[in-house]
């Protein structure tokens, strides 16, 4: 019979005690969000640990593994702030392979919700952080990511999104309502058993169904699209109280009588 001896349970790994100057320096790195994404991520992990979060909770926030969080904390406890900065060799900046560029473009044009992330659009910082966390690239700066996307024909644009129904019978109901409209407009002859008089209410529909412009990364469009062209200056659109309804039909309610 083998009796396994176990020692005392190890204390939870936490960052060493940091003073006020070190805390302010960590906050500056995290808030600035510029420069190396690797440095930003490591500083974020150390700061969260200093605030009392354990490795499991930090891993969820940083979209990484608990082992990676523990490595960052151990390195900081041993080497201090120098451990936050990646040690690269000299020479030209790293070039990304064709496969990496395609994956970056694919992720940028997808929605964060497709990756179970709790926000609606990619910012450069969030996109760069996600690419590093997923292992697509080892590191990439925000400006380097912007340049790469522009070379691939992807820019941050204002796009219109449309609300869609989650009703599984939406197509059948829509076809029925459109058929009733056709009967009311005398475009079709009602079949036996179908109504000849149609009453409709509130055809305009609620105002919140109007399309609202948003922003996301999308491919450059147009006949003369050129990834190297300079972006147009941003112009604030005028807000108007009127509603444009030409060419738009909103069907809310139809009843057979």
N, C-alpha and C positions, 0 to 999 in steps of 0.2 A: 504494500500500500504506500502510495506517495502522498505526502502531506505538503501542500504548497503554502509557503509562507508569504504573506503579503505585508508590505510596509504601510506606513501612513499614506493617506490619499494626498497626492500632490496638490499644492495650492494652485488656484486658477491663474493662468498666465496673464499678466497685465504689464503695461508699460511702466517703466521706472517713474519715480516722482519727478515732475518737471516744474521748473520755477516759472514766475510770471513772464519773464523775457522769452523763454522757450515757448510758452503757451501762445504769446502774441505772434511769435515768428511762425508757428504752425498755422494759426488763423490766417495770417497774411498769405501764406502759400495756398491754402484752400480757397480763400475768397478771391484771390487774383485769378486763378484758373488759367493762366497763360504759361507758356513754356512746355516742359515735358509733362505728358499725361501720367507717366510712371511716377514722377515726383509728386504730382498732385494726389494720386491714388494712395501712395505710401503715407503721405502726410495726413490724409483723411483717416486712414486706419489708425495711425498713432494717436490722433486727436480724439477719435471716438473711444479708444481704449483708455485714454486719460480721463474721459468723462464717465467711465465706469461700465462701458459695454463689454460684454465678453466676446470671445472669438467667433462664436456661432452667430451672434447678432450682427457683428461687424461684417461677416462674410455675406449675409443677406443684403445689407445696405450697399456693399461694394461689388456685389455680383461676382464673387470669387469663392475660393475654397477656404475652409478653416485652417488648413495647413499653411496656405499662403499668408493668411493673416498672422499666424504665429511666427512665421519666418521673418516677416516685416518687423514685428514687435521685438523679437530677439535681436535682430540686427541693430535696431535703434537703441536698445538697452546697452548693446556692446559698443557701437561706433558712433552713436549720436546722429546729428543731422547729415553727416557725410553719407550715411546709409540710405538717405532718401533720394540721392541723385544717382542715376544710372551711370555706370562707368563704361563709356564707349571708347573705342580706339580712334586714333586720328584718321583723317582722310575725308573723302567726299561723303555727303549724307547718304544713308542707305536708300537704294532704289527698290521699289516694290515689284514683285513679279507680276506677270499677266494674271495669274490666278488670284493673287491678292487684290489687284485693282478691280477685277470683276466682282469679287466678293464684297469689297467695300462699296462699289456702286450698287450692287444688289441690296445690301442692307440699308444704304442711304435712301433708296427709293421705296423701301418697305415702311410700314408703319410700326412704331414702337409697340403697339398693342399686339402685333403678330408675334412679338418676342416676350409677351407677358410682362411688359413694362408699364408702370402706372403714369404715363404721360402721352400726349397726343402727337407731338412732333419732335423731330430730332433737332437739338442745337448742336453746334460743333463740339462743345465740351462733352455732352452726353454721348454723341456718336463716337467720338474718339475714345472715351472711357469704355464704351461697350465693345469696340473693336479690340482693345487691349485685353479686356476681361475674357472675351471669347477666343483669344489666341489667334485672331486673324493677322494682327501685326504685333511686334514686340513693343513698339512705341511709335507715336506720331504726334506732331504738334498740331495745334488748331489751324494755323496758317498753312502748314503742309497739307492737311486734310482738305482745306478749302481749295488749294491749288490743284490737288489731285482730282477732286470732283469736277472742277471746271475743265480740266484736260479731258475728262471722260464725258463732258457734255451734260453735267448735272449742276443745277443752280437752285438757290432757295427762292421759290416763287409764290406769288399769291394765286391760290387756286380756289375754285368753288366746289363745295361738297354738297351732297344731296342726302336728305333723310330717306331711309328705306324702311319699309314695313317688315316686322318680324313675323307677321301672320303667315303661317304656311299655306293658307287658302287665299292669299292676297291676289294672285293672278286670276283665280276663278271669279272672285268678287269684282275685281276691276273689269274683267271682260263682261260680266253681267251688267254693271253700271253703264259701261260704254254702249252696250246693246240697247239699254233703256233710253239713253240719249239719242241713239239713232232712230228709235221708234218715235220719240218726241219730235225730232227734226224731220220726220217723214222721209228719212233716208232708206228705211227698210219697211216692209209690210209686216205687221205683227202676225205671228202664227196663231192658230187656234189655242185659246187658253192664255195668251199673253195680253197684258193691259194695253189699252189704246190711249189712256190719259196718264201722264206721269207728273208727279209733283216733286220738285226738288227744293231743298232749303240750304241756305248758306253756301252758295257755290264758291264764294271768294275764299273761304277757309281761314283758319287762324293765321295771324301774321308771323308766328314763329316757324311756319313751314317754308318761309322764303329762304332761298339759298344764302348762306353766309360765307363770305370769302375767308379763307384761312391761308396758312403758309406751310409749305413743306418742300423737301428736296425733290425735284422732278427734272426730266430731260429737257434740254433746250429745244424749243419748237420754232417753227417758221421756215419759210422757203430758203432763206440765206443764213441758216443757223451756223454760228462759228464759235466754238468753245473759247477762242482767244479774244473775242470781242469784249470791250469794256462794258461793265454793267450799267444800265440806265440809272440816273439818279432817282432816289425815292421821292415821290410826290404824294403829299397827303390829299386824299380824296375828300371832296366836299360832301357834307352830310345834308341830305335833302329829306323833307317830310313826305314827299309824294311817293307813290308806289307805281312801278312799271308792271303792267299786267298784260301787255299785248303779246299774243302768241302763247299765253300760259293759261292752262285750264286746271283748276284745282277741284277735284271731285271729292266731296266730303260725305254726302248723304243722298241716297236715292231710294224711293219707296214705290212698291207696286200698289196700285189702288184698284 
